[in-house]
């Protein structure tokens, strides 16, 4: 049980606003400093060593955020699900899946429509762009989908913490496939961990008191990780401008690249903007009848972090905090958000569909209805399998190109601008995940309120704090946070209200 005392005081409104929004304010300043500083430093032509030193604080910031991913996902999912009964978790899960399917499918279709109307693909771009070789360029969509299932149902949960499985092909001297096998790639198998944690959380909620010690452990881990994340977020004031400036300095020719692929950039930004500012708000409004743009404003911290880190997994801790500030029930965020951050990739789905047809246009290929349908299906599946890490969308886009019979090496055409577009699609992914939590919460709000109304009530009249804490422990789930508001009159403290967050 975590008891918090809050003092009601008539402080200065400016000071109160600054105290509440200081971190967001400093993050915005950091983004501006990173963009302006990175642009100005390009004129000084800094050496490799200087660029490395500028990027180093950002590297440490990313490392700290990534370090939180595994314990955050595990503790959030297990602690959230073990407090729900099968009916509640099924209700939340079905609404979440409805939302994921709806938004991802719409993102793919929107991307196809936008790239077809604008038609940014020009064969001249391909002639002038640099090429780089790609590993696993001819992996089929079927094998990639099977890899997705292999990783979901992993045979070694410990191995999943640092590696995932992937199909590889063996070729003869003529380039013909003579065999295939499985290898492991560095990187956390998040899908396998999520599947394992969901099952564990559901089982803990089913077996009751027998599993309480294990449930208490995950509640404690969740509380500790949340506090650690709060500390790490303050380092982002330095880490975020470092990441942005360092990445801008690494690009060889920023302006020529933007000019060469300018229409492609415009196409992707147009699609992402429609998804972020029209489609997702409309879905939330239909499901909640709430102002979606006020909700979007509350996600500013998470959006800025996504733009800096280009990783929805690394942004996960900040997204949790933003949703808590927006008063979204923690039972919803702990279940819906970790899953959404790994499988609900609106920005990635739109980008893969757009980029694939862009490459087809550059190769002078006119797509039939069947091929467009193929793009829709494979881009949706590929986005689900995309890791929540920087530039993961480039790798999974190989599936879509292979399905169309296009050379996968043409992905190198957009390497030069992917560092920028990756940040925008990551921000779209984060917004989509957060709106998903809001959508599910408002659809299930009455059910959750009914659960709260049927829960045992605590009469606090005349109790001191110690007695209150003992009584609260008996009727509320371990790890539940109770906020007590107090009024100070000299040295006397009167409890005025109590609520369970």
N, C-alpha and C positions, 0 to 999 in steps of 0.2 A: 504494500500500500504506500502510495506517495502522496502525502498531504502538502498542499501549497497554501501559504497565507498571502493574501493580497491586500494592500492598504488602499483605502479610498482617500485620495488627497486631491485638492484643487491646485494642481501644479500649473505652470505656464503652458498654454496650448502649443506654442512653438517647441518648447523643450520636450513636451509629451510626444509630439509628432516626430521629432528628431530621434528620440529614444526608441520609438517603435520602428522607424524606417531608416535608421542610420546605416545598417548593413546594405540595404538596397541602394541608398544614396551613394555610398562608397563604391559599390559595384558598378553603378552607372558611370561614375567618374573614372573607374578603372578601365572600362571598355573604351571610353573616349580617349584616355591617355594611351591605351594600347594602339588604337587606330592611328591617331595623330602622330604619336611617337614613332611607330613603325614606318609610317609614310616619310617622315622627315629624316629618319636615320638611313633610309635607302639612298638619299643624296650623298651621305657621308661614305658610302660603300664600305661598311664595316667588314673586318676580317672574319674568318670562320670562328676564331676563338671568341671574338666579341659577341657574335650571334649566339654562340653556345652559352656564354655567360648570361646574356639577356634572357634566353629561353629557360635557364636552369630553375629559377623559382617556379615557373609554370610547370616544369617537369615534376618537381616535388609535389606541387598542388595536385596534379593528376594522379600521382602515385598514392597520395593519401586518400583521395576519393575512391580510387579503384580498390584500395585496401578495405574499404568499408562495404563493398558490394556484396561479398559472400555473407558476412555476418548479418548485414542489414536485410537481405532477401530472406535468409533462413529464419531469423528471429521474427520478422514482420509477418511472414506467411504462417508460420506455426503458431505464434502467439495470437494472431488474429483469428485463424480458423478454429483453434481449440476453444474459443469462447462462443462459437456459433454452433447451433444444432444443425443437423443434416438439412432440414427444411430451409433454414436461413442461408446456409452456404450455397445450397442449390439455387435458391432465388437470386442471390448475388451473382453466382457464376453464369446463370442463363442470361441475365441482363447484360453482363459484361461481354459474353460471346456474341450476343445480338449486336451490341455496339461495335465490337471489333470487326465483325463481318461487314456491317453496314459502311463504316468509315473507310476500311481498307479497299473494299470493292469500288466505292465511289472515287477514292483517290486514284486508282488505276484508270478507271473510265475517264475521269477528268483529265489526267495526264495525256491520254490518247487523243482526246478531243482538242486540247490546247495545242499539242505539237502538230496535229494534222491541220489545224486552222492557220497557225503562224508559219509552219513549214520552214524551220530554221536550217535544215540540212542542205548543204551545198558541197558537191564533190570537190570544189577547189580547196575547201578547208582540209580535206583529207590529204591532198597533195602537199600542203605546207606544214602539216603538223608532225611533231616528232613521234616515233614509235618506240615502244618498249615491249619486251617479251613478257608473257604472263604464264605462270604455272597453272596446271590443271585447266587449260583453256578449253578442252573438249569434253568435259564432264557432262553427261546427259542429265536432263531434268529428272528422269526416273531415279538415277543413282543419287542425285542430290536430295531428292525427297526421301529416299530410303535412309540416307545419312541423317536426315532430320529426325526420323523415327528412332534410329539407333541411338542417337544422342538423348532423345527424350526418355527412352527406357534403357538407361545405362546399366552395364553389368558391374560397374565399380564406382561407387559414389565418391570414394576418396580420389580416384583418378580424375573424376569430373571436376575437381576443384582447380585443376591446372591444365587440362588437355581435353580435346574432343576428337571424335573419329571423323575421317574423311576418306572417300574413295579415291584411289589413284589408278591410272591406266599404265600399262607397259606397252611399248611400241617396238617394232622391228626397224631395220635400217630404212625401210620405205615409208615409214610413218603409219603403218597399219597396226591397229590394236591387236596384240597377241595375248593379252591377259589383263586382269585387274586384281586389286587387293585393297586392303584397308591400312591406313596409316594414322598417326596421331598428330594433331596440330596444337601448338602452344596456344593457350587461351582457355578461359574457364568455360566449361560446358554448362551454361546457365539453364538451358532447357531441361537437362537431366536433373539439376539441383531443384528447380522449381517443381517438377513432377514429383520428386521424392518428398519435398517439404509439404506440398499440398496433401499428399496421401497421409503423411505423418500428422499434420494438423487435424485432418478429418477423423483419423483414428483416435487421436487424443480427446477430441470432443465427444466421441462415442463411448469410450471406456470409463469416463468420469474420474472418480477418486483414485483409481489405480494409476493413472497417468499424470496425476497432479504434480508430483515432484519434477517430472520432466517438463511439464508445461510451465511450472514456476521458473525453471532454469531459462527457458526461452523468453519468458517475460522479463527476467532480470537482464539478459543479454540485450533485449530490445531497448530497455531503458538506458543501459550503459552506452550502446552504440548511438542512440539519439543524442546523448550529451556530448559524445566525442565528435559527432558530425557538427554540432553547434560550434565547437572549438575550431574545427577545420575550416568552416565557412569564413571565419575572420581572416584566415590566411589567403583566401581568395582575393582579398583587396589588393594583394601584391601578385598573386599567381595568375589572375585573369589578364591583366595588362601584359604580363610577361608572355603568356601563351599567344596572345593576339599579335604582339609586336614581333615575336620570334618567328611565327609562321609567315608573316608578311615579308620578313627579311630573307626567308629561305627561297621564296619564289624568284626564279631567275629573271624573267621579264614580265612584270606584273601588267603593264599597260598593253603590250603587244598581245599577250594572251587574252586579255579581256576584249580587245578589239577583234581578234580572230574568231573567237567563239561567242561574240556579243549576243547574237540573236538566240543562241542556245541558252545562255544565262537568263535572258529576258523571258524566254518560254518557261523555264523551270521556276523562276521567281513568281511569274504570273499564276502558275498552277498552285504553288505553295501558298500564295497570298489568298487565293480563293478558298482553299481548304481551311486555312487558319481563321480568316476573318468573316467568312460567309457560311461555309458548310458546317463546321463544328459548332459555332455559336447557334446556328439554326436548329441543329439536333438537340443541343442542350435546352434551348428555349422551348421546343416542342415537348421535351420530357419533363421540364421543371416549371415552366412559365416564369423563370427568373431572368434577370438581365444578364445575358452571357458576357457582355463586354466588361461589366464590373468584375465578373469572375476572371476574365482574361487579364484584367489589370492586376489582380491579386497574384498572378503567376509571373510577374515581372522578374523576380529574382531567379526563378528556375529557367526562364527564357534566356536571360543574359548569361547564365552559367552554361547553358547548352550551346550558345553561340561561341563561347570561349573554349569549351572542352571538346565540342563535336562528339560527345558521347552521352547517350540518354541514360546509360547505366551509371556513369559517373555523376550525372545530374540528379539521380534518384533521391539521394538524401535531401537535397534542397527542395525537390518537388514535394516530398513528404511534408516539409515544414510549411510550404506555401498552402497546401491543402488543409493543414491543421489550422492555419490562420484564417482560412475561408470557412471554417466550422464544418468541414466535411467529416462525418462520423469516422473515427479511427478504425472501426471494424470493417468499414468499406475500403479505406485507403490501404490498410495492411494486407488485404486480400487482392484487390483489383489492381493497384498500382504496380507491384512487382511483376505480376504476370503481364500486364499491359506494356511495361517498359521493355519486355523481351519479345513479345509476339505481335504487338499492335504498332506497326511501323507505317503510318500514313505517308510521311514524307519520303521514306525509302521506296514504298510501292509506287508513288507518283513519279519519283525520279527515275526508277528503273524502266517503267513503261515509256516515259518521255525520251530518255537517253537511247533506248533500244530502237525506237522508231526514228530518232534523229540519225543514228548510225545507218539505218536502212535507207533513209533519204540520201545520205552522203554516198552510198553505194549505188544510187540510182534504182533502188528496188521499190516497186509499187506493191503495197500489201493488200492481199485479198481479205474478205471478211473472216475467213477461217484463220488466217494468220493473225489478224487483229485479236480474234478470240483467244488464240494461243498466247499472245502477249498478255492478255488480261489474266488468264489463269496462271501462267508461269510467273508473272510479276508478283501476283498475290502470294503464291507459295514461296517465292524467293524472299519476299520481304519478311515473312514469318520466320524463315530460317536465318535471317541476317543477324549477326551479333550486334549487340548494343555498344559498339566501339567505333572509333574514327575510321571512316572510309570502308566500312564493311559492305556498304551497298555496291561498291565497285566489284567486289569479289562475287557476290550473289547475282550480279547482273549477267555473269557468264551463262547462267542457266537460261535466261531469256534469249540471249543472242544465239546460243546453241539450238534452241527450239525453232528459231527462224532460219537457221542455216547460215548465219552471218559469221564472219571471222571474229573470234573473241579478242584477237589482238587489237582490233579497232577501239577497244576500250581505252587504249593509251592516248587516243585523240582527246579525251576529256580529262586525262590525268592533271593537266596543267590548271584546270579550273575547279577540280573536285574539292580541293582544300577549302574553297570558299562556299561552294554549294552544299558541301557536307554539313557545314555549320547551320545553314538555313533549313535543310531537311531534318536535322537533329532537333532543332527548335520546334519544327512542326510535329515531330514524333512526340516530344515532351508535352506540347499543348494538347495533342490528341489523347495521350494517356491521362492527363489531368482532367480534361473534359469528360473522359470516360468515367472517372471516379465520381464526378459531379452528376453525370447522367444516371449512373447506377444508384447513387445515394438518394436522389430525389424520387426515383421510381420505387425504391424500397423504404423510403422514409417512414411511411405509416406503419409498416411492419416492424421496423426497428423501434419506433416509439411504443408500439404495443408491447414489445418485449420488455422495454424499460418500465412501462406502467405496471406490468405484472411482476416485476422484481420486488423483493422485500424492501420495505421502507425503513428509514432510520430516523427515529425521533431524537433530535439533538438538544431539546430543551433542557437547560440546566447542566449540560455536560461540559467537562473540561476537555482540553485537547487530548490528553493521554487516554481518557476513557473513550472519547470519540474514535480515536484511531483503532483501539481494540475492538469496538463494536463494528466499525466499518470493515475491518478485516474479516469478520464473520459472515457478512452478507454480500460483499462485492468481490469480483474475480481478482486474483492476485495480479498486480501490475496496473490496475485501474487507477487513474489519477483523479483525486478529489480536490477541488479547489474551494478554499474557504475564504470568503471575503470578510475583512474585519474593519471595525471602526475604532480608532484609537481615541480614548478620552483619558488623558493623563497616563497612568500605568495600567488602567483597566482595559481588557480586550473583550468585546462582545461579538459573538458569532452571529452574523446577520443572515447568512444564507449558505446553502450547500448544494453542489451539483456534481454529477458524475460526467466527466468529459468523454 
